[in-house]
């Protein structure tokens, strides 16, 4: 009922009368009043004026299934939300849910992870009340060899979502790190379970530094948070919503072609390495060149001394 009540307050331009809330939710006035008290205790600022009703003035930075569900505007991404105050890793939970038959569009969110996973076997520091740690479960209809492009689709959605929601100049560092003013603010870990001709599921795990006030010495020169960049707190639930709204748009375009042709130009416009000197950390032999954007298949086009090279995996610095 909290979700429906919050949604009713959010969807109204002004006041919502107690009577209207009772009718919409099918509950008594006392029940409405009790939920209002609970919301106020959680930090929601709600004005109550006699003869007019209730009005939502501001929401706290709460992460809960109710908060996320009440602000959701997406059509399928996050239709089901699984929220944990603490879990091992949202990717691990999303994979478990997938194995148990969970549906396409299930979103797993946690306030804290005890074993957050990064790329290349690294960890992902996930303290409480600071970040967004979330994983989307997808059952895409594209071919298995096309699925790796989904991580670029997610990177675009995060960069665009941050731009729209915070106004910060977020960009993508190929293939899928999100950076602001040269420092990493978000990492993405995509994992998949496929057969030769069929994708069982894909999980896209996204970790965003939102409210971190500082970083350990080892990473303070390369990592940042939205709070540090903006100079004020950013509400996590609103940003989550903004990101998945963008994701739906890009995902549909990607799936309609099975490649990035329809969104490649926009990806390139977000690419911080575009027309810049890059060093490709090829395990056989690292080399340097100028990044010229991505192909329809998501490879990075690098103009090297000996000609054009396409980078499909590995790290670029
Ligand atoms: C990277 O190394 O850049 C990728 C980091 C991905 C971290 C996120 S946090 C949510 C999801 N759950 C995890 O355990 N990892 C991803």
py3Dmol code that shows the C-alpha trace and the ligand (Angstrom):
import py3Dmol

protein = """\
ATOM      1  CA  UNK A   1       0.000   0.000   0.000  1.00  0.00           C
ATOM      2  CA  UNK A   2       2.974   2.317   0.620  1.00  0.00           C
ATOM      3  CA  UNK A   3       3.874   2.033  -3.071  1.00  0.00           C
ATOM      4  CA  UNK A   4       0.356   2.939  -4.252  1.00  0.00           C
ATOM      5  CA  UNK A   5       0.088   5.814  -1.794  1.00  0.00           C
ATOM      6  CA  UNK A   6       3.455   7.271  -2.815  1.00  0.00           C
ATOM      7  CA  UNK A   7       2.529   6.873  -6.475  1.00  0.00           C
ATOM      8  CA  UNK A   8      -0.814   8.652  -5.906  1.00  0.00           C
ATOM      9  CA  UNK A   9       0.946  11.559  -4.169  1.00  0.00           C
ATOM     10  CA  UNK A  10       3.589  11.749  -6.916  1.00  0.00           C
ATOM     11  CA  UNK A  11       1.100  11.584  -9.769  1.00  0.00           C
ATOM     12  CA  UNK A  12      -0.931  14.483  -8.474  1.00  0.00           C
ATOM     13  CA  UNK A  13      -0.121  18.113  -9.336  1.00  0.00           C
ATOM     14  CA  UNK A  14      -1.290  19.439  -5.993  1.00  0.00           C
ATOM     15  CA  UNK A  15      -3.151  18.015  -3.015  1.00  0.00           C
ATOM     16  CA  UNK A  16      -4.827  14.616  -2.917  1.00  0.00           C
ATOM     17  CA  UNK A  17      -7.786  14.420  -0.576  1.00  0.00           C
ATOM     18  CA  UNK A  18      -7.938  11.741   2.093  1.00  0.00           C
ATOM     19  CA  UNK A  19     -11.242  10.587   0.568  1.00  0.00           C
ATOM     20  CA  UNK A  20      -9.651  10.162  -2.860  1.00  0.00           C
ATOM     21  CA  UNK A  21      -6.794   8.146  -1.361  1.00  0.00           C
ATOM     22  CA  UNK A  22      -9.233   5.910   0.529  1.00  0.00           C
ATOM     23  CA  UNK A  23     -11.190   5.267  -2.668  1.00  0.00           C
ATOM     24  CA  UNK A  24      -8.125   4.667  -4.880  1.00  0.00           C
ATOM     25  CA  UNK A  25      -6.502   2.351  -2.384  1.00  0.00           C
ATOM     26  CA  UNK A  26      -9.694   0.796  -1.073  1.00  0.00           C
ATOM     27  CA  UNK A  27      -8.776   1.346   2.589  1.00  0.00           C
ATOM     28  CA  UNK A  28     -10.023   3.368   5.579  1.00  0.00           C
ATOM     29  CA  UNK A  29      -8.934   6.893   6.495  1.00  0.00           C
ATOM     30  CA  UNK A  30      -7.176   5.531   9.570  1.00  0.00           C
ATOM     31  CA  UNK A  31      -5.155   3.177   7.384  1.00  0.00           C
ATOM     32  CA  UNK A  32      -4.147   6.075   5.112  1.00  0.00           C
ATOM     33  CA  UNK A  33      -3.179   8.167   8.137  1.00  0.00           C
ATOM     34  CA  UNK A  34      -1.056   5.339   9.557  1.00  0.00           C
ATOM     35  CA  UNK A  35       0.910   4.924   6.320  1.00  0.00           C
ATOM     36  CA  UNK A  36       1.409   8.716   6.158  1.00  0.00           C
ATOM     37  CA  UNK A  37       2.949   8.606   9.654  1.00  0.00           C
ATOM     38  CA  UNK A  38       5.249   5.762   8.586  1.00  0.00           C
ATOM     39  CA  UNK A  39       6.372   7.687   5.505  1.00  0.00           C
ATOM     40  CA  UNK A  40       7.029  10.805   7.586  1.00  0.00           C
ATOM     41  CA  UNK A  41       9.114   8.719  10.004  1.00  0.00           C
ATOM     42  CA  UNK A  42      11.169   7.518   7.012  1.00  0.00           C
ATOM     43  CA  UNK A  43      11.922  11.124   6.070  1.00  0.00           C
ATOM     44  CA  UNK A  44       9.229  11.914   3.468  1.00  0.00           C
ATOM     45  CA  UNK A  45       8.030  15.485   3.895  1.00  0.00           C
ATOM     46  CA  UNK A  46       4.242  15.402   3.540  1.00  0.00           C
ATOM     47  CA  UNK A  47       2.019  18.413   4.066  1.00  0.00           C
ATOM     48  CA  UNK A  48      -1.508  17.799   5.380  1.00  0.00           C
ATOM     49  CA  UNK A  49      -3.998  20.668   5.002  1.00  0.00           C
ATOM     50  CA  UNK A  50      -7.581  20.355   6.189  1.00  0.00           C
ATOM     51  CA  UNK A  51     -10.181  20.492   3.389  1.00  0.00           C
ATOM     52  CA  UNK A  52      -7.436  20.018   0.791  1.00  0.00           C
ATOM     53  CA  UNK A  53      -5.642  16.811   1.671  1.00  0.00           C
ATOM     54  CA  UNK A  54      -2.061  15.642   1.387  1.00  0.00           C
ATOM     55  CA  UNK A  55       0.847  16.870  -0.710  1.00  0.00           C
ATOM     56  CA  UNK A  56       4.315  15.327  -1.091  1.00  0.00           C
ATOM     57  CA  UNK A  57       6.917  18.063  -0.632  1.00  0.00           C
ATOM     58  CA  UNK A  58      10.137  16.053  -0.724  1.00  0.00           C
ATOM     59  CA  UNK A  59      11.448  12.507  -0.524  1.00  0.00           C
ATOM     60  CA  UNK A  60      14.541  11.364   1.359  1.00  0.00           C
ATOM     61  CA  UNK A  61      17.302   9.349  -0.293  1.00  0.00           C
ATOM     62  CA  UNK A  62      15.643   6.041   0.478  1.00  0.00           C
ATOM     63  CA  UNK A  63      16.247   2.910  -1.497  1.00  0.00           C
ATOM     64  CA  UNK A  64      13.381   0.493  -1.062  1.00  0.00           C
ATOM     65  CA  UNK A  65      11.187  -1.562  -3.351  1.00  0.00           C
ATOM     66  CA  UNK A  66       8.249   0.770  -2.541  1.00  0.00           C
ATOM     67  CA  UNK A  67      10.187   3.928  -3.411  1.00  0.00           C
ATOM     68  CA  UNK A  68      11.502   2.434  -6.647  1.00  0.00           C
ATOM     69  CA  UNK A  69       8.119   1.033  -7.654  1.00  0.00           C
ATOM     70  CA  UNK A  70       6.285   4.281  -6.909  1.00  0.00           C
ATOM     71  CA  UNK A  71       8.515   6.341  -9.234  1.00  0.00           C
ATOM     72  CA  UNK A  72       8.821   3.755 -12.002  1.00  0.00           C
ATOM     73  CA  UNK A  73       7.914   5.028 -15.471  1.00  0.00           C
ATOM     74  CA  UNK A  74       9.441   2.221 -17.532  1.00  0.00           C
ATOM     75  CA  UNK A  75       7.303  -0.248 -19.428  1.00  0.00           C
ATOM     76  CA  UNK A  76       9.214  -3.483 -18.707  1.00  0.00           C
ATOM     77  CA  UNK A  77      12.627  -2.722 -17.175  1.00  0.00           C
ATOM     78  CA  UNK A  78      12.146  -3.114 -13.435  1.00  0.00           C
ATOM     79  CA  UNK A  79       8.576  -4.422 -13.693  1.00  0.00           C
ATOM     80  CA  UNK A  80       9.651  -6.676 -10.860  1.00  0.00           C
ATOM     81  CA  UNK A  81      12.020  -5.237  -8.258  1.00  0.00           C
ATOM     82  CA  UNK A  82      13.890  -7.313  -5.696  1.00  0.00           C
ATOM     83  CA  UNK A  83      15.457  -5.119  -3.018  1.00  0.00           C
ATOM     84  CA  UNK A  84      17.993  -6.037  -0.323  1.00  0.00           C
ATOM     85  CA  UNK A  85      19.355  -3.830   2.450  1.00  0.00           C
ATOM     86  CA  UNK A  86      22.362  -6.104   2.228  1.00  0.00           C
ATOM     87  CA  UNK A  87      23.288  -9.021  -0.012  1.00  0.00           C
ATOM     88  CA  UNK A  88      26.440 -10.751  -1.272  1.00  0.00           C
ATOM     89  CA  UNK A  89      26.263  -9.435  -4.860  1.00  0.00           C
ATOM     90  CA  UNK A  90      23.284  -8.308  -6.924  1.00  0.00           C
ATOM     91  CA  UNK A  91      24.776 -10.189  -9.901  1.00  0.00           C
ATOM     92  CA  UNK A  92      24.841 -13.409  -7.878  1.00  0.00           C
ATOM     93  CA  UNK A  93      21.224 -12.848  -6.789  1.00  0.00           C
ATOM     94  CA  UNK A  94      20.075 -11.995 -10.326  1.00  0.00           C
ATOM     95  CA  UNK A  95      21.670 -15.196 -11.661  1.00  0.00           C
ATOM     96  CA  UNK A  96      19.965 -17.229  -8.943  1.00  0.00           C
ATOM     97  CA  UNK A  97      16.623 -15.614  -9.821  1.00  0.00           C
ATOM     98  CA  UNK A  98      17.279 -16.345 -13.513  1.00  0.00           C
ATOM     99  CA  UNK A  99      18.013 -20.023 -12.782  1.00  0.00           C
ATOM    100  CA  UNK A 100      14.721 -20.176 -10.881  1.00  0.00           C
ATOM    101  CA  UNK A 101      12.837 -18.900 -13.941  1.00  0.00           C
ATOM    102  CA  UNK A 102      12.761 -15.169 -13.072  1.00  0.00           C
ATOM    103  CA  UNK A 103      11.310 -12.913 -15.728  1.00  0.00           C
ATOM    104  CA  UNK A 104      12.933 -10.594 -18.247  1.00  0.00           C
ATOM    105  CA  UNK A 105      13.158  -7.113 -16.729  1.00  0.00           C
ATOM    106  CA  UNK A 106      13.620  -8.193 -13.104  1.00  0.00           C
ATOM    107  CA  UNK A 107      15.762  -5.616 -11.310  1.00  0.00           C
ATOM    108  CA  UNK A 108      17.819  -6.522  -8.238  1.00  0.00           C
ATOM    109  CA  UNK A 109      18.931  -3.577  -6.092  1.00  0.00           C
ATOM    110  CA  UNK A 110      20.943  -3.507  -2.864  1.00  0.00           C
ATOM    111  CA  UNK A 111      21.999  -0.765  -0.481  1.00  0.00           C
ATOM    112  CA  UNK A 112      25.127  -2.745   0.432  1.00  0.00           C
ATOM    113  CA  UNK A 113      27.009  -5.712  -1.038  1.00  0.00           C
ATOM    114  CA  UNK A 114      29.274  -7.929   1.022  1.00  0.00           C
ATOM    115  CA  UNK A 115      31.014  -9.488  -1.995  1.00  0.00           C
ATOM    116  CA  UNK A 116      30.533  -6.972  -4.805  1.00  0.00           C
ATOM    117  CA  UNK A 117      32.171  -8.266  -7.993  1.00  0.00           C
ATOM    118  CA  UNK A 118      34.192  -6.180 -10.435  1.00  0.00           C
ATOM    119  CA  UNK A 119      35.593  -7.099 -13.824  1.00  0.00           C
ATOM    120  CA  UNK A 120      38.639  -9.346 -14.246  1.00  0.00           C
ATOM    121  CA  UNK A 121      38.072 -11.031 -10.895  1.00  0.00           C
ATOM    122  CA  UNK A 122      38.400  -7.799  -8.951  1.00  0.00           C
ATOM    123  CA  UNK A 123      36.024  -6.780  -6.167  1.00  0.00           C
ATOM    124  CA  UNK A 124      33.683  -3.796  -6.033  1.00  0.00           C
ATOM    125  CA  UNK A 125      33.615  -1.858  -2.784  1.00  0.00           C
ATOM    126  CA  UNK A 126      29.936  -1.496  -1.823  1.00  0.00           C
ATOM    127  CA  UNK A 127      29.412   0.260   1.534  1.00  0.00           C
ATOM    128  CA  UNK A 128      25.892   1.127   2.695  1.00  0.00           C
ATOM    129  CA  UNK A 129      24.141   4.428   1.988  1.00  0.00           C
ATOM    130  CA  UNK A 130      26.642   5.443  -0.667  1.00  0.00           C
ATOM    131  CA  UNK A 131      26.102   3.795  -3.994  1.00  0.00           C
ATOM    132  CA  UNK A 132      23.805   2.225  -6.504  1.00  0.00           C
ATOM    133  CA  UNK A 133      24.401  -1.513  -6.742  1.00  0.00           C
ATOM    134  CA  UNK A 134      21.924  -3.053  -9.141  1.00  0.00           C
ATOM    135  CA  UNK A 135      21.568  -5.830 -11.691  1.00  0.00           C
ATOM    136  CA  UNK A 136      19.051  -6.230 -14.501  1.00  0.00           C
ATOM    137  CA  UNK A 137      18.002  -9.702 -15.614  1.00  0.00           C
ATOM    138  CA  UNK A 138      17.402  -9.893 -19.364  1.00  0.00           C
ATOM    139  CA  UNK A 139      16.250 -12.692 -21.632  1.00  0.00           C
ATOM    140  CA  UNK A 140      17.128 -11.116 -24.976  1.00  0.00           C
ATOM    141  CA  UNK A 141      15.979 -12.561 -28.277  1.00  0.00           C
ATOM    142  CA  UNK A 142      19.206 -11.634 -30.096  1.00  0.00           C
ATOM    143  CA  UNK A 143      21.852 -14.225 -31.037  1.00  0.00           C
ATOM    144  CA  UNK A 144      24.453 -15.289 -28.442  1.00  0.00           C
ATOM    145  CA  UNK A 145      27.325 -13.596 -30.317  1.00  0.00           C
ATOM    146  CA  UNK A 146      25.393 -10.303 -30.270  1.00  0.00           C
ATOM    147  CA  UNK A 147      24.794 -10.283 -26.528  1.00  0.00           C
ATOM    148  CA  UNK A 148      28.157  -8.782 -25.574  1.00  0.00           C
ATOM    149  CA  UNK A 149      26.997  -5.496 -27.145  1.00  0.00           C
ATOM    150  CA  UNK A 150      24.417  -5.164 -24.371  1.00  0.00           C
ATOM    151  CA  UNK A 151      27.111  -3.932 -22.053  1.00  0.00           C
ATOM    152  CA  UNK A 152      27.674  -0.942 -24.373  1.00  0.00           C
ATOM    153  CA  UNK A 153      23.921  -0.340 -24.470  1.00  0.00           C
ATOM    154  CA  UNK A 154      23.918  -0.254 -20.658  1.00  0.00           C
ATOM    155  CA  UNK A 155      26.895   2.119 -20.570  1.00  0.00           C
ATOM    156  CA  UNK A 156      25.063   4.562 -22.844  1.00  0.00           C
ATOM    157  CA  UNK A 157      21.967   4.385 -20.672  1.00  0.00           C
ATOM    158  CA  UNK A 158      23.961   5.111 -17.509  1.00  0.00           C
ATOM    159  CA  UNK A 159      25.853   8.029 -19.059  1.00  0.00           C
ATOM    160  CA  UNK A 160      22.676   9.516 -20.535  1.00  0.00           C
ATOM    161  CA  UNK A 161      20.687   8.901 -17.339  1.00  0.00           C
ATOM    162  CA  UNK A 162      23.342  10.670 -15.236  1.00  0.00           C
ATOM    163  CA  UNK A 163      23.422  13.566 -17.697  1.00  0.00           C
ATOM    164  CA  UNK A 164      19.660  14.027 -17.674  1.00  0.00           C
ATOM    165  CA  UNK A 165      19.176  13.514 -13.953  1.00  0.00           C
ATOM    166  CA  UNK A 166      22.166  15.446 -12.586  1.00  0.00           C
ATOM    167  CA  UNK A 167      23.357  17.673 -15.425  1.00  0.00           C
ATOM    168  CA  UNK A 168      26.894  16.279 -14.966  1.00  0.00           C
ATOM    169  CA  UNK A 169      28.968  15.668 -18.138  1.00  0.00           C
ATOM    170  CA  UNK A 170      29.117  11.866 -17.858  1.00  0.00           C
ATOM    171  CA  UNK A 171      30.834  10.073 -20.725  1.00  0.00           C
ATOM    172  CA  UNK A 172      31.711   6.501 -21.690  1.00  0.00           C
ATOM    173  CA  UNK A 173      35.247   5.138 -21.708  1.00  0.00           C
ATOM    174  CA  UNK A 174      35.182   2.217 -24.125  1.00  0.00           C
ATOM    175  CA  UNK A 175      33.725  -0.262 -23.664  1.00  0.00           C
ATOM    176  CA  UNK A 176      31.659   0.419 -20.575  1.00  0.00           C
ATOM    177  CA  UNK A 177      33.204   2.537 -17.830  1.00  0.00           C
ATOM    178  CA  UNK A 178      31.403   5.759 -17.049  1.00  0.00           C
ATOM    179  CA  UNK A 179      33.647   8.713 -16.312  1.00  0.00           C
ATOM    180  CA  UNK A 180      33.171  12.304 -15.271  1.00  0.00           C
ATOM    181  CA  UNK A 181      36.022  14.809 -15.641  1.00  0.00           C
ATOM    182  CA  UNK A 182      38.427  11.945 -16.330  1.00  0.00           C
ATOM    183  CA  UNK A 183      37.547   9.866 -13.260  1.00  0.00           C
ATOM    184  CA  UNK A 184      35.535   6.647 -13.070  1.00  0.00           C
ATOM    185  CA  UNK A 185      32.104   6.967 -11.463  1.00  0.00           C
ATOM    186  CA  UNK A 186      30.534   3.687 -12.566  1.00  0.00           C
ATOM    187  CA  UNK A 187      31.535   0.181 -13.577  1.00  0.00           C
ATOM    188  CA  UNK A 188      29.474  -2.464 -15.351  1.00  0.00           C
ATOM    189  CA  UNK A 189      29.817  -6.238 -15.088  1.00  0.00           C
ATOM    190  CA  UNK A 190      27.812  -8.211 -17.648  1.00  0.00           C
ATOM    191  CA  UNK A 191      27.535 -11.969 -17.309  1.00  0.00           C
ATOM    192  CA  UNK A 192      25.621 -14.379 -19.478  1.00  0.00           C
ATOM    193  CA  UNK A 193      24.434 -17.936 -19.731  1.00  0.00           C
ATOM    194  CA  UNK A 194      24.123 -19.135 -23.307  1.00  0.00           C
ATOM    195  CA  UNK A 195      23.772 -22.250 -25.422  1.00  0.00           C
ATOM    196  CA  UNK A 196      25.314 -22.372 -28.907  1.00  0.00           C
ATOM    197  CA  UNK A 197      22.231 -20.933 -30.582  1.00  0.00           C
ATOM    198  CA  UNK A 198      20.283 -19.532 -27.684  1.00  0.00           C
ATOM    199  CA  UNK A 199      20.719 -17.068 -24.808  1.00  0.00           C
ATOM    200  CA  UNK A 200      19.309 -18.335 -21.522  1.00  0.00           C
ATOM    201  CA  UNK A 201      19.848 -15.039 -19.762  1.00  0.00           C
ATOM    202  CA  UNK A 202      22.087 -12.023 -19.397  1.00  0.00           C
ATOM    203  CA  UNK A 203      22.637 -10.097 -16.174  1.00  0.00           C
ATOM    204  CA  UNK A 204      23.940  -6.552 -16.329  1.00  0.00           C
ATOM    205  CA  UNK A 205      25.413  -5.396 -13.018  1.00  0.00           C
ATOM    206  CA  UNK A 206      25.917  -1.681 -12.509  1.00  0.00           C
ATOM    207  CA  UNK A 207      27.809  -0.050  -9.646  1.00  0.00           C
ATOM    208  CA  UNK A 208      27.666   3.749  -9.347  1.00  0.00           C
ATOM    209  CA  UNK A 209      29.537   5.880  -6.820  1.00  0.00           C
ATOM    210  CA  UNK A 210      26.810   8.278  -5.747  1.00  0.00           C
ATOM    211  CA  UNK A 211      27.302   9.651  -2.231  1.00  0.00           C
ATOM    212  CA  UNK A 212      30.938   8.739  -1.500  1.00  0.00           C
ATOM    213  CA  UNK A 213      32.689  11.653   0.215  1.00  0.00           C
ATOM    214  CA  UNK A 214      36.174  10.256  -0.404  1.00  0.00           C
ATOM    215  CA  UNK A 215      38.056   7.243  -1.795  1.00  0.00           C
ATOM    216  CA  UNK A 216      40.964   5.147  -0.513  1.00  0.00           C
ATOM    217  CA  UNK A 217      44.433   6.447  -1.470  1.00  0.00           C
ATOM    218  CA  UNK A 218      44.970   3.684  -4.070  1.00  0.00           C
ATOM    219  CA  UNK A 219      42.051   4.858  -6.206  1.00  0.00           C
ATOM    220  CA  UNK A 220      41.458   8.480  -5.243  1.00  0.00           C
ATOM    221  CA  UNK A 221      43.146   9.780  -8.406  1.00  0.00           C
ATOM    222  CA  UNK A 222      41.033   7.656 -10.722  1.00  0.00           C
ATOM    223  CA  UNK A 223      37.659   7.389  -8.951  1.00  0.00           C
ATOM    224  CA  UNK A 224      34.972   9.928  -8.202  1.00  0.00           C
ATOM    225  CA  UNK A 225      31.346  10.109  -7.058  1.00  0.00           C
ATOM    226  CA  UNK A 226      28.345  12.118  -8.162  1.00  0.00           C
ATOM    227  CA  UNK A 227      28.390  13.933  -4.813  1.00  0.00           C
ATOM    228  CA  UNK A 228      32.031  14.995  -5.282  1.00  0.00           C
ATOM    229  CA  UNK A 229      31.391  16.139  -8.859  1.00  0.00           C
ATOM    230  CA  UNK A 230      28.133  17.937  -8.201  1.00  0.00           C
ATOM    231  CA  UNK A 231      28.883  19.294  -4.751  1.00  0.00           C
ATOM    232  CA  UNK A 232      25.497  18.131  -3.477  1.00  0.00           C
ATOM    233  CA  UNK A 233      23.762  14.795  -2.852  1.00  0.00           C
ATOM    234  CA  UNK A 234      21.992  12.988  -5.677  1.00  0.00           C
ATOM    235  CA  UNK A 235      18.919  10.851  -4.942  1.00  0.00           C
ATOM    236  CA  UNK A 236      19.623   7.265  -5.864  1.00  0.00           C
ATOM    237  CA  UNK A 237      16.077   6.084  -6.574  1.00  0.00           C
ATOM    238  CA  UNK A 238      15.427   8.892  -9.069  1.00  0.00           C
ATOM    239  CA  UNK A 239      18.680   8.176 -10.863  1.00  0.00           C
ATOM    240  CA  UNK A 240      17.899   4.457 -11.086  1.00  0.00           C
ATOM    241  CA  UNK A 241      14.590   5.297 -12.747  1.00  0.00           C
ATOM    242  CA  UNK A 242      16.262   7.738 -15.188  1.00  0.00           C
ATOM    243  CA  UNK A 243      18.815   5.094 -16.229  1.00  0.00           C
ATOM    244  CA  UNK A 244      16.307   2.323 -16.992  1.00  0.00           C
ATOM    245  CA  UNK A 245      14.088   4.720 -18.913  1.00  0.00           C
ATOM    246  CA  UNK A 246      17.036   5.400 -21.211  1.00  0.00           C
ATOM    247  CA  UNK A 247      17.965   1.735 -21.317  1.00  0.00           C
ATOM    248  CA  UNK A 248      14.557   0.745 -22.680  1.00  0.00           C
ATOM    249  CA  UNK A 249      14.941   3.181 -25.582  1.00  0.00           C
ATOM    250  CA  UNK A 250      18.439   1.977 -26.545  1.00  0.00           C
ATOM    251  CA  UNK A 251      17.635  -1.692 -25.913  1.00  0.00           C
ATOM    252  CA  UNK A 252      14.694  -1.655 -28.333  1.00  0.00           C
ATOM    253  CA  UNK A 253      16.853  -0.061 -31.036  1.00  0.00           C
ATOM    254  CA  UNK A 254      19.616  -2.591 -30.414  1.00  0.00           C
ATOM    255  CA  UNK A 255      17.263  -5.591 -30.502  1.00  0.00           C
ATOM    256  CA  UNK A 256      15.509  -4.445 -33.676  1.00  0.00           C
ATOM    257  CA  UNK A 257      18.830  -4.759 -35.584  1.00  0.00           C
ATOM    258  CA  UNK A 258      20.861  -7.152 -33.471  1.00  0.00           C
ATOM    259  CA  UNK A 259      23.639  -4.559 -33.600  1.00  0.00           C
ATOM    260  CA  UNK A 260      24.433  -0.985 -32.580  1.00  0.00           C
ATOM    261  CA  UNK A 261      23.922   0.653 -35.988  1.00  0.00           C
ATOM    262  CA  UNK A 262      20.958   2.742 -34.787  1.00  0.00           C
ATOM    263  CA  UNK A 263      22.655   4.008 -31.637  1.00  0.00           C
ATOM    264  CA  UNK A 264      26.314   4.011 -32.682  1.00  0.00           C
ATOM    265  CA  UNK A 265      26.396   7.753 -33.401  1.00  0.00           C
ATOM    266  CA  UNK A 266      24.998   8.536 -29.989  1.00  0.00           C
ATOM    267  CA  UNK A 267      27.444   6.130 -28.336  1.00  0.00           C
ATOM    268  CA  UNK A 268      30.283   7.903 -30.131  1.00  0.00           C
ATOM    269  CA  UNK A 269      29.007  11.281 -28.975  1.00  0.00           C
ATOM    270  CA  UNK A 270      29.303  10.020 -25.383  1.00  0.00           C
ATOM    271  CA  UNK A 271      32.710   8.407 -25.962  1.00  0.00           C
ATOM    272  CA  UNK A 272      35.408  10.249 -24.027  1.00  0.00           C
ATOM    273  CA  UNK A 273      38.181   8.580 -26.044  1.00  0.00           C
ATOM    274  CA  UNK A 274      36.842   9.780 -29.385  1.00  0.00           C
ATOM    275  CA  UNK A 275      39.635  11.224 -31.567  1.00  0.00           C
ATOM    276  CA  UNK A 276      42.003  10.853 -28.628  1.00  0.00           C
ATOM    277  CA  UNK A 277      45.244   8.925 -28.313  1.00  0.00           C
ATOM    278  CA  UNK A 278      44.617   5.550 -26.648  1.00  0.00           C
ATOM    279  CA  UNK A 279      46.843   2.706 -25.519  1.00  0.00           C
ATOM    280  CA  UNK A 280      45.401  -0.723 -26.228  1.00  0.00           C
ATOM    281  CA  UNK A 281      46.561  -3.194 -23.631  1.00  0.00           C
ATOM    282  CA  UNK A 282      46.604  -6.136 -26.051  1.00  0.00           C
ATOM    283  CA  UNK A 283      47.929  -9.176 -24.129  1.00  0.00           C
ATOM    284  CA  UNK A 284      50.145 -10.096 -27.121  1.00  0.00           C
ATOM    285  CA  UNK A 285      51.573  -6.625 -27.652  1.00  0.00           C
ATOM    286  CA  UNK A 286      50.225  -3.286 -26.379  1.00  0.00           C
ATOM    287  CA  UNK A 287      49.993  -0.556 -29.002  1.00  0.00           C
ATOM    288  CA  UNK A 288      48.887   3.063 -29.393  1.00  0.00           C
ATOM    289  CA  UNK A 289      46.654   4.877 -31.828  1.00  0.00           C
ATOM    290  CA  UNK A 290      43.752   7.283 -32.182  1.00  0.00           C
ATOM    291  CA  UNK A 291      40.245   6.118 -31.258  1.00  0.00           C
ATOM    292  CA  UNK A 292      37.742   6.768 -34.062  1.00  0.00           C
ATOM    293  CA  UNK A 293      34.510   5.488 -32.515  1.00  0.00           C
ATOM    294  CA  UNK A 294      32.848   2.078 -32.600  1.00  0.00           C
ATOM    295  CA  UNK A 295      31.668  -0.292 -35.320  1.00  0.00           C
ATOM    296  CA  UNK A 296      28.098  -1.596 -35.575  1.00  0.00           C
ATOM    297  CA  UNK A 297      29.374  -4.592 -33.595  1.00  0.00           C
ATOM    298  CA  UNK A 298      30.735  -2.469 -30.742  1.00  0.00           C
ATOM    299  CA  UNK A 299      34.446  -2.855 -31.520  1.00  0.00           C
ATOM    300  CA  UNK A 300      36.638   0.190 -30.971  1.00  0.00           C
ATOM    301  CA  UNK A 301      38.158   1.528 -34.197  1.00  0.00           C
ATOM    302  CA  UNK A 302      41.784   2.466 -33.565  1.00  0.00           C
ATOM    303  CA  UNK A 303      43.895   4.213 -36.163  1.00  0.00           C
ATOM    304  CA  UNK A 304      47.327   2.784 -35.382  1.00  0.00           C
ATOM    305  CA  UNK A 305      50.648   3.420 -37.127  1.00  0.00           C
ATOM    306  CA  UNK A 306      50.244   0.300 -39.258  1.00  0.00           C
ATOM    307  CA  UNK A 307      46.612   1.023 -40.190  1.00  0.00           C
ATOM    308  CA  UNK A 308      43.122   0.537 -38.768  1.00  0.00           C
ATOM    309  CA  UNK A 309      42.724  -2.035 -36.011  1.00  0.00           C
ATOM    310  CA  UNK A 310      39.451  -3.169 -34.439  1.00  0.00           C
ATOM    311  CA  UNK A 311      39.539  -3.845 -30.708  1.00  0.00           C
ATOM    312  CA  UNK A 312      36.910  -6.280 -29.501  1.00  0.00           C
ATOM    313  CA  UNK A 313      38.067  -7.013 -25.990  1.00  0.00           C
ATOM    314  CA  UNK A 314      40.707  -6.024 -23.499  1.00  0.00           C
ATOM    315  CA  UNK A 315      41.459  -2.793 -21.784  1.00  0.00           C
ATOM    316  CA  UNK A 316      42.138   0.578 -23.299  1.00  0.00           C
ATOM    317  CA  UNK A 317      43.761   3.368 -21.336  1.00  0.00           C
TER     318      UNK A 317
END
"""
ligand_1 = """\
16
LIG
C 34.019 -2.970 -12.917
O 34.942 -3.655 -12.451
O 34.234 -1.880 -13.443
C 32.606 -3.492 -12.847
C 31.981 -3.281 -11.498
C 30.547 -3.745 -11.415
C 29.980 -3.591 -10.012
C 28.509 -3.885 -9.950
S 27.783 -3.403 -8.425
C 26.300 -4.207 -8.852
C 26.683 -5.504 -9.515
N 26.905 -6.532 -8.523
C 28.181 -6.913 -8.470
O 28.622 -7.772 -7.692
N 28.889 -6.248 -9.379
C 28.089 -5.332 -10.135
"""
view = py3Dmol.view(width=600, height=400)
view.addModel(protein, "pdb")
view.setStyle({"model": 0}, {"cartoon": {"style": "trace"}})
view.addModel(ligand_1, "xyz")
view.setStyle({"model": 1}, {"stick": {}})
view.zoomTo()
view.show()
